[in-house]
Amino acid sequence: MNSTENAYGLWSLVIINSLVFIIFAFSFAKPQSKRDWRTFGMYSAFIVALFTEMYGFPLTIYFLSGWLTEKFPGVNWLTHDAGHLLEMMFGWRANPHFGPFHMFSMIFIVGGFWLLASAWPVLYQAVQRNELATAGPYARIRHPQYAAFVLVMFGFLLQWPTIITLLMFPILVWVYVRLSHAEEYDAEARFGEQWREYAARTPRFIPHWPSSDIQAGGHR
């Protein structure tokens, strides 16, 4: 079928989409230190792996083809729509781009980029003034940039799960957690009691909603 032939092998789309999401994230993350570049590099590797399977070579579909064909007969698994595995497996066969998993994925992706965009100017201004970043998203969580990358990657997993990205995701989350601990160690050594007070009232990744105490403390 023509749709099958055109579904994959579109390497120009792999390159274009990867560059769009990497450059877009770069414009907000603006990595400076080796730690920043490591964080951004891991996100970039995830994005490249994702779009390689989305438009280049469907490794996951081929690997699971026997099971998918047996469990879901009648589905042409080499079409682009069928690559939205969760939508297909849960019966959303009309247009997966309007399915529940795809819609939820967009909420996570857009929310992640919004958080990334909101956190950068706060961090930049704090660094310029040699201060601890405690305003904006930093009033809610201590590591909004790491949380933003995790939200974006999780959103893409809902939209287009693959074996490689499913394996990469928990590893990347673990690395981000390790990096956050290293950052906190450095911040405590630099800011001392100010950091300890900030850390005591501000969660690391998941905000307390609602909490009047956190709101009051974060905006002082």
Summary of the structure (lengths in Angstrom):
residues: 220
radius of gyration: 20.2
end to end distance: 62.6
largest distance: 66.3
contacts: 667
relative contact order: 0.12
helix: 75%
strand: 0%
